[in-house]
Amino acid sequence: MEDYKKAATLENEFEAQLLESILLERNIPHRLRSYHDTAFDGLFQTQKGWGIISAPEEHLKEIKEVISDLRKWDADSLT
């Protein structure tokens, strides 16, 4: 089994879903982990972010570039 490393903290569920769609399309192995906890009704998501994306080290740079592009696109669409 490959060693997965944290690539980034995700801001929200929309970003997570969009990123996962792109990574699946590009056949990039990854894992999404939400910080949501039903016992605390998502309290940790407000403190830590929605969750994290992790992947094998050789894919971290590409994932970070995709996230950067998504966030840039989101910021540009707001102006």
HELIX and SHEET records of a PDB file:
HELIX    1   1 GLU A   13  GLU A   25  1                                  13    
HELIX    2   2 THR A   38  PHE A   40  5                                   3    
HELIX    3   3 LEU A   43  LYS A   48  1                                   6    
HELIX    4   4 GLU A   57  HIS A   59  5                                   3    
HELIX    5   5 LEU A   60  LEU A   78  1                                  19    
SHEET    1   A 3 TYR A   4  LEU A  10  0                                        
SHEET    2   A 3 GLY A  51  PRO A  56 -1                                        
SHEET    3   A 3 ARG A  31  SER A  34 -1                                        
END                                                                             
